[in-house]
């Protein structure tokens, strides 16, 4: 208790106005060392000619309840340790007086160290000068069981910060440096820095230097931007890193997520954007930038309509002319999906954001998602009856695979703290196997780290040299899991952009790919997007698979069965083969099964054409009917028909098998000889109806017989033709 009371009085002295004027650094150090002798031992042990004052910022913790009574210092470990373990800048060191170190104090350290140090600097120095390492912090504790506790708690912590315990009173001088080295090696070596659960920024953000420059320039140019990339390509990380690097340039960047619209209203998303704006303004103010935030009423986010959000953004921008407001919204495909059923809600929300951006020159918008299709369309919703406020208002920026230099930086910089020394041949092998796709680069590196962990020699700080053989040993087992991850990425793309997902089917040859693209405008646009993502590439001969796509396809060949959201989907290559053959005695194409595309209405003649074709196949040698394919072989899809069934493929299938075919032909014949399956063909969902030769004649409406003759369906009109047919089938 004495230490706590003494520290509280000392803290009050340190928090007087103009801290540096009240006490010089040496006096502060002297007082801090008087309360924490271990701090002086640590400082002297780390002191070298190039590091004369290792400990240079010291404060008591008074406001953080779970750390109250502890001392907090910032220090430099010295060039050797910082280089060896890849530590950039200052390291936080906690000096705790408790004999029983608690989990809540550990949680406060791992989750709130950066915020705590920022707050203390604001209190003491009225500015933020130092940024602690997000990777490691030191703990000096009197709890004899602290290391056992840390080992247990660190194993299930999601924080990037590793707490390393040391004892500067038990070891001093070179012995203490050796203890720090060993504990850093053991503790950091146990953490897998390649595998992360959350989006990254700062020292954990790698690559994308050119992209970040382009984004910064676009924002400076008052452009609205869409950051586009596949799932797990790092879109959210790019948003957070962009917010971090733009903050010193007086850019306020609230981030929200369209995905919350799936469970909440547009008003709640508007409130979320406003709340994020409030928080970001407070962060900017804490950095010493003079900004207007407003009073409590100005900051209220309750029941905020999109229109009120637009007014709020305009007001903040007007009162802060020297600050740029960049409203960022992630997961734009969720908005596109909701627009199908409720286009007006999305129009109101997008219109409110556009209004704010147009009204103030220091306001712009950033979206992120899988595809830019919503912003390329002039209307919203399936029927296109609602205007799209953001049509042609957004410039696209694509997240492409890492270049070799970016992969090298990630592997080496994250590997160094874990005592992994990546050799050029190993890096090249990782690049080849992953195609530079950042998620898979990290994932394979994690698998390699796991396999070589046992090679770290006890009591040695030497790094393990990772060569290509290490990668080759880990690759087969890794590829099995990675293949499933790639399938999931393609599947997610298929939900929102089926045309693009279809082009990634590894069963399609490059010749087939070019033939498809040449005859399908939607496929051509999808191919252009995939070229921008560097999954496809273009040369004088046409479209080719990129090395990245070839690498990812080799992990697991994603057929459209795995990529389609409706289930029960056949391989598109089978349909491609059928379509290339053209209509024949055994093959027929129908654009729809029920809707007249010219009138947009149900047409019984079109329904009857389907029935007659199926009956003709039953009465002949069987065949295939492809519904959703035009006579010229182009993919039209089932969308016009599915509208009548509220987009339910199950209801559509029940209707065509039961209400249409079974009722007008024969239930037993349809059950035994007609199979239906949904297929993704060139980005469109179609229905393949496979018919085998019927066991008995198939009458339509109990009065008419049809047969196939060449590529036509003909009615048996004369009694002689009917008798001859029945005699042949008897």
C-alpha positions in Angstrom: 0.0 0.0 0.0 2.9 2.3 0.8 4.1 2.0 -2.8 0.7 2.8 -4.2 0.3 5.8 -2.0 3.7 7.1 -2.8 3.2 6.5 -6.5 -0.1 8.4 -6.4 1.6 11.5 -4.9 4.4 11.2 -7.4 1.9 11.0 -10.2 0.3 14.2 -9.2 3.6 15.9 -9.2 4.3 14.6 -12.7 1.0 15.7 -14.0 1.5 19.4 -13.2 1.3 21.8 -16.2 4.3 21.7 -18.6 5.8 18.5 -17.3 9.1 19.0 -19.1 9.5 22.5 -17.5 8.8 21.1 -14.0 11.3 18.2 -14.2 14.0 17.2 -16.6 14.4 13.7 -17.8 17.1 12.8 -15.2 15.0 13.9 -12.3 12.0 12.0 -13.6 14.2 8.9 -14.0 15.6 9.3 -10.5 12.2 9.5 -8.9 10.8 6.6 -10.9 13.9 4.5 -10.0 13.3 5.3 -6.4 9.9 3.8 -6.5 10.9 0.9 -8.7 14.5 -0.3 -8.2 14.0 -2.9 -10.9 13.6 -0.1 -13.4 17.1 1.2 -12.6 18.6 -2.2 -12.9 16.9 -2.7 -16.3 18.0 0.7 -17.5 21.6 0.3 -16.6 21.7 -3.3 -18.0 20.5 -2.0 -21.4 22.7 1.0 -21.5 25.3 1.1 -24.3 27.2 3.8 -26.2 24.5 3.8 -28.9 21.7 3.5 -26.3 22.7 5.9 -23.5 19.3 6.4 -21.9 17.3 3.2 -22.6 14.3 4.3 -20.4 13.0 7.7 -21.4 9.3 8.0 -20.6 8.0 7.0 -17.2 4.5 7.4 -15.6 2.3 6.0 -13.0 -1.0 4.3 -14.0 -3.8 5.9 -12.0 -7.0 5.8 -14.2 -6.8 2.2 -15.6 -8.5 0.3 -12.8 -6.9 -3.0 -13.6 -3.4 -1.6 -13.7 -3.8 1.1 -11.0 -0.6 1.4 -8.8 1.7 0.1 -11.5 4.5 2.0 -13.2 4.7 2.2 -17.0 7.9 3.1 -18.9 9.0 3.2 -22.5 12.5 2.0 -23.4 14.7 0.9 -26.2 16.2 -2.5 -26.1 19.2 -1.6 -28.3 20.1 -2.2 -31.9 21.2 -5.8 -31.4 18.0 -7.1 -29.8 15.7 -4.9 -31.9 17.4 -6.2 -35.1 17.4 -9.8 -34.0 13.7 -9.9 -33.0 12.4 -7.4 -35.6 11.2 -4.9 -32.9 10.6 -1.4 -34.3 10.8 1.4 -31.8 9.9 1.7 -28.2 8.9 -1.2 -25.9 6.4 -0.8 -23.0 7.6 -2.1 -19.6 5.2 -2.6 -16.8 6.4 -2.6 -13.1 3.6 -4.1 -11.0 3.6 -4.2 -7.1 1.1 -7.1 -6.7 2.2 -10.5 -5.4 -0.8 -12.1 -7.2 -0.8 -11.0 -10.9 -4.4 -11.3 -12.2 -5.8 -12.2 -15.6 -7.7 -8.9 -15.7 -4.4 -7.0 -15.5 -3.0 -9.2 -18.3 -6.0 -8.4 -20.5 -5.6 -4.7 -19.8 -2.0 -4.9 -20.9 -2.6 -6.9 -24.1 -5.7 -4.9 -25.2 -5.1 -1.4 -24.0 -1.4 -0.6 -23.9 -1.3 1.6 -26.9 -4.4 3.6 -25.8 -3.0 3.9 -22.3 0.4 5.3 -23.4 -1.3 7.7 -25.8 -3.5 8.9 -22.9 -0.5 9.3 -20.5 1.4 11.3 -23.1 -1.6 13.6 -23.6 -1.8 14.2 -19.8 1.9 14.7 -19.2 3.2 16.2 -22.5 0.1 17.4 -24.2 1.2 15.6 -27.3 1.9 12.1 -28.6 5.6 11.5 -29.4 6.1 7.8 -28.8 4.3 4.7 -30.2 5.0 1.5 -28.4 5.7 -1.8 -30.2 2.4 -3.7 -30.8 4.3 -7.0 -30.8 6.0 -7.2 -27.3 5.9 -5.6 -23.9 7.9 -6.4 -20.8 6.5 -7.3 -17.4 8.4 -6.9 -14.1 6.3 -8.6 -11.4 6.8 -9.8 -7.9 4.5 -12.7 -8.4 6.6 -15.9 -8.3 4.1 -17.7 -10.6 3.8 -15.0 -13.2 5.5 -17.0 -16.0 3.2 -19.9 -15.6 0.2 -17.6 -15.7 1.5 -15.8 -18.8 2.1 -19.1 -20.6 -1.5 -20.1 -20.0 -3.1 -16.8 -20.8 -1.1 -16.0 -23.8 -2.1 -19.3 -25.5 -5.7 -18.3 -25.8 -5.2 -14.5 -26.3 -6.2 -13.0 -29.6 -4.0 -9.9 -29.0 -0.9 -9.4 -31.1 1.0 -8.2 -28.1 3.1 -10.7 -26.3 3.9 -10.1 -22.6 7.4 -11.2 -21.7 8.3 -11.5 -18.0 11.8 -10.6 -16.8 13.4 -10.2 -13.3 15.9 -7.2 -13.3 16.6 -7.7 -9.5 17.6 -11.3 -9.9 19.7 -10.7 -13.0 21.7 -7.6 -13.9 24.1 -6.4 -16.6 24.9 -9.0 -19.3 23.0 -11.7 -17.4 19.8 -9.7 -17.6 20.4 -9.0 -21.3 20.8 -12.8 -21.8 17.6 -13.4 -19.8 15.7 -10.9 -22.0 17.1 -12.5 -25.1 16.1 -16.0 -24.0 12.6 -15.0 -22.9 12.0 -13.0 -26.1 13.1 -16.0 -28.1 10.9 -18.4 -26.2 7.8 -16.3 -25.9 7.9 -14.7 -29.4 8.9 -18.1 -30.9 5.7 -19.6 -29.5 3.5 -17.0 -31.2 2.6 -17.7 -34.8 2.8 -14.2 -36.2 1.9 -15.4 -39.7 -1.5 -16.5 -38.6 -3.9 -13.7 -37.7 -7.5 -13.7 -36.7 -8.1 -10.0 -37.4 -7.4 -7.4 -40.1 -3.9 -6.0 -39.7 -2.3 -2.5 -39.9 0.9 -0.7 -39.0 4.0 -3.0 -38.6 1.9 -6.0 -39.4 0.7 -4.7 -42.7 2.9 -5.7 -45.6 3.1 -4.9 -49.3 0.6 -2.8 -51.2 2.9 0.3 -51.3 1.8 1.2 -54.9 -1.8 0.6 -54.0 -1.6 2.8 -50.9 0.0 5.6 -53.0 -2.8 5.4 -55.6 -5.5 5.4 -52.9 -4.0 8.4 -51.2 -3.7 10.3 -54.5 -7.3 9.4 -55.4 -8.5 10.7 -52.0 -6.5 13.9 -52.4 -8.2 14.2 -55.8 -11.6 14.1 -54.2 -12.5 10.8 -55.9 -15.0 8.2 -54.7 -13.2 4.8 -54.7 -14.2 1.1 -54.7 -11.5 -1.2 -53.3 -12.2 -4.6 -54.9 -10.8 -8.0 -54.2 -11.6 -11.6 -53.5 -12.5 -12.8 -50.1 -9.4 -13.0 -47.8 -7.5 -10.7 -50.1 -7.1 -8.1 -47.3 -9.7 -5.5 -48.1 -10.5 -4.6 -44.5 -6.8 -4.5 -43.7 -6.3 -2.0 -46.5 -9.1 0.2 -45.2 -7.6 0.2 -41.7 -4.1 0.9 -42.9 -5.3 3.6 -45.1 -7.0 5.2 -42.2 -3.8 5.0 -40.2 -1.5 6.5 -42.8 -3.9 9.3 -43.7 -4.5 10.4 -40.1 -1.4 12.6 -39.9 -2.6 14.3 -43.1 -5.8 15.5 -41.3 -8.0 12.8 -42.8 -10.8 11.4 -40.7 -12.0 8.0 -41.9 -15.0 6.4 -40.2 -15.5 2.8 -41.3 -18.8 0.9 -41.3 -20.1 -2.3 -42.8 -22.9 -2.9 -45.3 -23.2 -6.4 -43.9 -25.1 -5.1 -40.9 -28.0 -4.3 -43.3 -28.6 -8.1 -43.4 -29.9 -8.0 -39.8 -30.5 -4.3 -39.2 -32.1 -1.3 -40.9 -30.6 1.5 -43.0 -31.2 3.8 -40.1 -29.0 1.6 -37.9 -26.2 1.6 -40.4 -26.5 5.4 -40.6 -26.2 5.5 -36.8 -23.1 3.2 -37.1 -21.4 5.5 -39.6 -22.2 8.6 -37.4 -20.8 6.8 -34.3 -17.6 5.9 -36.1 -17.3 9.5 -37.3 -17.6 10.7 -33.7 -14.9 8.3 -32.5 -12.5 9.2 -35.4 -12.9 12.9 -34.7 -11.9 12.3 -31.0 -8.8 10.3 -32.2 -7.8 13.2 -34.4 -8.3 15.7 -31.6 -6.2 13.5 -29.2 -3.4 13.8 -31.8 -3.3 17.5 -31.2 -5.3 18.5 -34.3 -7.8 21.2 -33.7 -11.2 19.8 -34.9 -14.8 20.7 -34.2 -16.7 17.7 -32.7 -19.8 19.4 -31.4 -21.8 19.1 -28.2 -23.7 16.1 -27.0 -26.6 16.9 -29.2 -24.4 17.2 -32.3 -22.9 13.8 -31.5 -26.2 11.9 -30.9 -26.6 8.9 -33.1 -30.0 7.6 -31.9 -32.6 6.9 -34.6 -30.5 8.6 -37.3 -32.0 8.5 -40.8 -29.8 8.4 -43.9 -30.8 12.0 -44.6 -29.8 13.1 -41.1 -26.5 11.3 -41.5 -25.9 13.2 -44.7 -26.6 16.5 -42.9 -24.3 15.4 -40.0 -21.4 14.7 -42.4 -21.9 18.0 -44.2 -22.0 20.0 -40.9 -18.8 18.3 -39.7 -17.1 19.0 -43.0 -18.3 22.6 -43.0 -17.0 23.2 -39.5 -13.6 21.5 -40.2 -12.6 22.9 -43.6 -9.0 21.9 -43.0 -9.9 18.2 -42.5 -11.0 15.7 -45.1 -13.8 13.3 -44.2 -13.6 10.0 -46.0 -16.6 7.7 -45.3 -15.6 4.1 -45.8 -18.2 1.3 -46.1 -17.1 -2.4 -46.3 -18.9 -5.4 -47.9 -20.7 -3.5 -50.7 -22.0 -6.8 -52.1 -24.3 -7.1 -49.1 -25.9 -3.8 -50.3 -26.2 -5.2 -53.8 -28.0 -8.3 -52.5 -30.4 -6.3 -50.4 -31.1 -4.1 -53.4 -32.6 -7.0 -55.2 -35.6 -7.1 -52.8 -35.5 -3.6 -51.4 -33.8 -1.3 -53.9 -35.4 1.9 -52.5 -33.7 1.4 -49.1 -30.3 1.2 -50.8 -31.1 4.1 -53.0 -31.9 6.3 -50.0 -28.7 5.3 -48.2 -26.4 5.7 -51.2 -28.2 8.9 -52.2 -27.5 10.3 -48.7 -23.8 9.5 -48.9 -23.5 10.9 -52.4 -25.3 14.1 -51.4 -22.7 14.7 -48.6 -19.8 14.0 -51.0 -21.2 16.4 -53.6 -22.1 19.1 -51.2 -18.6 19.4 -49.6 -15.3 19.3 -51.4 -13.6 17.8 -48.4 -15.9 14.8 -48.3 -15.4 11.6 -50.3 -16.5 8.0 -50.2 -14.6 4.6 -50.1 -16.4 1.3 -50.7 -14.9 -2.2 -50.6 -16.1 -5.5 -51.7 -15.9 -8.3 -54.2 -17.1 -6.6 -57.3 -18.0 -3.2 -58.7 -21.1 -4.4 -60.5 -23.5 -2.3 -58.4 -21.8 0.9 -59.3 -21.7 0.0 -63.1 -25.4 -0.4 -63.2 -27.7 2.6 -63.7 -30.5 1.0 -61.7 -31.0 -1.0 -58.6 -33.0 -4.2 -58.1 -33.8 -7.1 -60.3 -36.3 -5.2 -62.4 -34.2 -2.1 -62.7 -37.1 0.2 -61.7 -35.0 2.3 -59.1 -32.3 4.7 -60.2 -28.8 4.1 -58.8 -27.4 7.3 -57.2 -23.8 6.0 -57.4 -23.9 4.9 -61.1 -20.5 5.8 -62.6 -19.6 7.8 -59.5 -16.9 5.4 -58.3 -13.4 4.6 -59.5 -12.2 1.0 -59.0 -8.9 -0.1 -57.4 -8.1 -3.8 -57.4 -6.2 -5.9 -54.8 -3.7 -8.0 -56.7 -1.4 -10.8 -55.6 1.9 -9.9 -53.9 5.0 -9.5 -56.0 8.0 -11.5 -54.9 9.5 -8.5 -53.1 6.3 -8.1 -51.0 6.2 -11.8 -50.2 9.9 -11.5 -49.2 9.2 -8.7 -46.8 6.3 -10.4 -45.1 8.1 -13.7 -44.6 11.4 -12.2 -43.4 10.0 -9.4 -41.2 7.5 -11.5 -39.4 9.9 -14.5 -39.3 12.7 -12.6 -37.6 11.0 -12.3 -34.2 10.2 -16.0 -34.4 13.9 -16.8 -35.2 13.1 -17.8 -38.8 15.6 -16.8 -41.5 14.0 -17.2 -44.9 16.4 -18.1 -47.7 15.7 -16.9 -51.3 15.0 -20.4 -52.6 12.3 -20.9 -49.9 10.7 -17.5 -50.6 10.6 -18.3 -54.3 8.9 -21.7 -53.6 6.3 -20.0 -51.4 5.6 -17.5 -54.2 5.3 -20.3 -56.7 2.9 -22.4 -54.6 0.7 -19.6 -53.5 0.8 -17.3 -56.6 1.5 -14.5 -54.1 -2.1 -14.5 -52.8 -1.4 -12.9 -49.4 -3.7 -15.2 -47.3 -2.1 -18.3 -48.7 1.4 -16.8 -48.3 0.8 -16.4 -44.6 -0.9 -19.7 -44.4 1.9 -21.7 -46.0 4.5 -19.8 -43.9 2.6 -20.8 -40.8 2.7 -24.4 -41.8 6.4 -24.2 -42.4 7.0 -22.5 -39.1 5.1 -25.3 -37.3 7.2 -28.0 -39.0 10.6 -26.3 -38.1 9.7 -25.2 -34.6 11.5 -28.1 -33.1 14.7 -27.1 -34.8 15.1 -24.0 -32.6 18.1 -25.0 -30.4 17.6 -24.7 -26.7 19.5 -21.7 -25.2 20.5 -20.4 -28.6 19.4 -17.2 -30.2 20.4 -18.3 -33.7 17.7 -18.3 -36.2 16.7 -21.4 -38.2 17.5 -21.0 -41.9 14.4 -21.9 -43.9 15.2 -23.3 -47.3 13.1 -24.7 -50.2 13.2 -28.2 -48.7 11.4 -27.0 -45.6 8.7 -25.6 -47.8 8.4 -28.8 -49.9 8.0 -30.9 -46.8 5.1 -28.8 -45.5 3.4 -28.2 -48.8 1.4 -31.4 -49.4 -0.5 -31.4 -46.1 -0.9 -27.6 -46.3 -2.3 -27.9 -49.9 -5.2 -30.1 -48.8 -6.5 -27.5 -46.4 -5.6 -24.6 -48.6 -7.6 -26.2 -51.5 -10.7 -26.1 -49.4 -10.0 -22.5 -48.5 -9.7 -21.6 -52.2 -13.0 -23.4 -53.0 -14.6 -21.3 -50.3 -13.2 -18.1 -51.9 -14.6 -19.1 -55.3 -17.9 -20.1 -53.7 -18.2 -16.7 -52.0 -17.5 -15.0 -55.3 -20.1 -17.2 -57.0 -22.8 -15.9 -54.6 -22.2 -12.3 -55.6 -20.6 -12.5 -59.0 -21.4 -15.9 -60.6 -20.1 -14.9 -64.0 -16.6 -14.3 -62.6 -16.7 -17.5 -60.5 -17.6 -19.5 -63.5 -14.6 -18.3 -65.3 -12.4 -19.7 -62.5 -13.5 -23.3 -63.2 -10.3 -25.2 -63.7 -12.0 -27.7 -66.1 -12.4 -25.0 -68.7 -9.5 -24.7 -71.2 -8.2 -21.4 -72.3 -9.6 -22.0 -75.8 -13.0 -22.6 -74.3 -12.6 -19.5 -72.1 -12.0 -17.3 -75.0 -14.8 -18.8 -77.0 -17.2 -18.2 -74.1 -16.0 -14.6 -73.5 -16.3 -13.8 -77.2 -20.0 -14.7 -77.3 -21.2 -13.3 -73.9 -21.0 -9.7 -72.9 -21.4 -10.4 -69.2 -18.6 -13.0 -69.3 -16.4 -10.5 -71.1 -16.9 -7.9 -68.3 -16.2 -10.5 -65.7 -13.0 -11.5 -67.5 -11.9 -7.8 -67.5 -12.4 -7.7 -63.7 -10.4 -10.9 -63.3 -7.7 -9.5 -65.4 -7.6 -6.4 -63.2 -7.3 -8.8 -60.2 -4.4 -10.6 -62.1 -6.2 -13.9 -62.0 -6.4 -13.8 -65.7 -4.1 -12.1 -68.1 -4.4 -10.8 -71.7 -1.9 -11.1 -74.5 -2.2 -10.9 -78.3 -3.8 -14.3 -78.5 -6.6 -13.5 -76.0 -7.2 -14.3 -72.3 -4.9 -16.7 -70.4 -4.8 -18.1 -66.9 -2.3 -16.1 -64.8 0.4 -17.8 -62.7 -1.5 -17.0 -59.6 -4.7 -18.6 -60.8 -2.7 -21.7 -62.0 -1.1 -22.0 -58.6 -4.4 -21.7 -56.8 -6.2 -24.1 -59.1 -3.5 -26.7 -58.5 -4.4 -26.7 -54.8 -7.9 -28.0 -55.5 -9.8 -27.9 -58.8 -12.9 -25.9 -57.9 -15.8 -27.2 -60.0 -19.0 -25.3 -60.2 -20.6 -27.9 -58.0 -18.6 -26.5 -55.1 -18.9 -22.9 -56.2 -22.7 -22.7 -56.6 -24.8 -21.4 -53.8 -28.0 -23.4 -54.7 -26.5 -26.9 -54.4 -27.0 -29.8 -56.7 -25.0 -28.1 -59.5 -23.4 -30.2 -62.2 -20.0 -29.4 -63.8 -20.3 -26.6 -66.3 -17.8 -28.4 -68.7 -20.5 -31.0 -69.4 -22.9 -28.3 -70.6 -20.2 -26.6 -72.5 -19.6 -29.8 -74.4 -23.3 -30.2 -75.1 -23.8 -26.6 -76.3 -20.8 -26.8 -78.7 -22.5 -29.8 -80.4 -25.6 -27.6 -81.1 -29.2 -28.7 -81.2 -29.7 -32.2 -82.5 -31.9 -35.3 -82.4 -30.8 -35.6 -78.7 -30.4 -32.0 -77.7 -32.8 -29.0 -77.5 -32.3 -25.4 -76.1 -35.1 -23.3 -74.6 -34.6 -19.7 -73.4 -37.4 -20.0 -70.8 -39.9 -22.5 -69.6 -42.8 -20.1 -68.9 -42.0 -16.5 -69.6 -42.3 -14.8 -73.0 -39.2 -12.6 -73.1 -40.9 -10.2 -75.6 -44.0 -9.6 -73.5 -42.6 -10.3 -70.1 -45.7 -12.4 -69.3 -46.5 -16.0 -68.7 -47.1 -17.8 -72.0 -48.8 -21.2 -72.2 -47.3 -21.8 -75.6 -43.8 -21.7 -74.2 -44.9 -24.1 -71.4 -46.3 -26.5 -74.0 -43.1 -26.3 -76.0 -41.2 -27.7 -73.0 -43.8 -30.4 -72.5 -43.7 -31.5 -76.1 -39.9 -31.6 -76.2 -39.8 -33.9 -73.1 -42.5 -36.1 -74.5 -40.7 -36.3 -77.8 -37.5 -37.5 -76.1 -39.5 -40.0 -74.1 -41.0 -41.4 -77.3 -37.7 -41.4 -79.1 -34.2 -42.3 -77.9 -34.0 -39.8 -75.0 -32.1 -36.5 -74.9 -31.2 -33.4 -73.0 -33.3 -30.2 -72.7 -31.4 -27.1 -71.6 -33.7 -24.4 -70.2 -32.0 -21.0 -70.0 -30.0 -21.4 -73.2 -30.9 -19.6 -76.5 -30.9 -21.2 -79.9 -27.5 -19.8 -80.7 -26.0 -21.4 -77.6 -25.7 -18.2 -75.5 -26.5 -18.4 -71.8 -29.7 -16.6 -70.8 -30.3 -18.1 -67.4 -33.4 -18.8 -65.4 -33.9 -15.3 -63.9 -37.1 -14.5 -65.9 -38.7 -17.8 -64.8 -37.5 -17.7 -61.2 -39.2 -14.3 -60.6 -42.5 -16.2 -60.7 -41.2 -18.4 -57.9 -39.7 -15.7 -55.7 -36.2 -16.8 -56.8 -36.7 -20.3 -55.2 -35.1 -23.0 -57.4 -36.8 -25.6 -55.3 -40.3 -24.2 -56.0 -39.4 -23.8 -59.7 -38.2 -27.5 -59.9 -41.3 -28.8 -58.2 -43.5 -26.8 -60.6 -41.7 -28.1 -63.7 -41.6 -31.7 -62.6 -45.0 -31.9 -61.0 -47.4 -29.2 -62.2 -46.1 -29.1 -65.7 -44.6 -32.4 -66.8 -46.2 -35.0 -64.5 -49.7 -33.6 -65.0 -49.5 -33.2 -68.7 -47.6 -36.3 -69.6 -47.6 -39.0 -66.9 -46.3 -39.0 -63.3 -44.7 -42.5 -63.5 -42.9 -41.7 -66.7 -41.6 -38.4 -65.4 -40.5 -40.0 -62.1 -38.7 -42.9 -63.8 -37.3 -41.3 -66.9 -36.8 -37.5 -66.3 -34.0 -36.1 -64.2 -33.5 -32.4 -63.5 -30.4 -30.5 -62.2 -29.4 -26.9 -61.9 -26.1 -26.0 -63.7 -24.0 -22.9 -63.8 -23.3 -22.3 -67.4 -21.2 -19.2 -68.4 -22.2 -17.5 -65.2 -25.9 -18.2 -65.6 -28.0 -20.7 -63.7 -29.8 -23.0 -66.1 -31.8 -26.2 -65.8 -30.7 -29.4 -67.5 -33.5 -31.9 -68.1 -32.2 -35.3 -68.9 -34.7 -37.7 -70.5 -34.3 -41.4 -71.2 -36.5 -43.5 -73.5 -39.8 -44.1 -71.9 -41.0 -47.6 -71.1 -44.5 -46.8 -72.5 -45.7 -44.1 -75.0 -45.8 -40.6 -73.6 -49.1 -38.9 -74.4 -49.5 -35.1 -73.9 -52.8 -34.2 -72.3 -53.9 -37.8 -73.0 -54.4 -37.1 -76.7 -51.3 -36.2 -78.6 -48.0 -38.0 -79.4 -44.7 -36.3 -80.3 -41.4 -37.6 -81.6 -38.0 -36.2 -82.4 -37.0 -36.0 -86.0 -33.5 -34.6 -86.4 -33.3 -31.4 -84.3 -37.1 -30.9 -84.4 -40.1 -32.0 -82.3 -42.9 -33.2 -84.6 -46.5 -34.1 -83.8 -47.9 -37.5 -85.0 -51.0 -36.2 -86.8 -52.3 -39.0 -89.0 -53.9 -42.1 -87.6 -51.5 -44.1 -89.7 -48.4 -42.5 -88.0 -49.9 -43.0 -84.6 -50.6 -46.7 -85.3 -47.2 -47.3 -86.7 -45.5 -45.7 -83.7 -47.6 -47.7 -81.2 -46.8 -50.9 -83.1 -43.1 -50.2 -82.8 -43.4 -49.5 -79.1 -45.5 -52.6 -78.3 
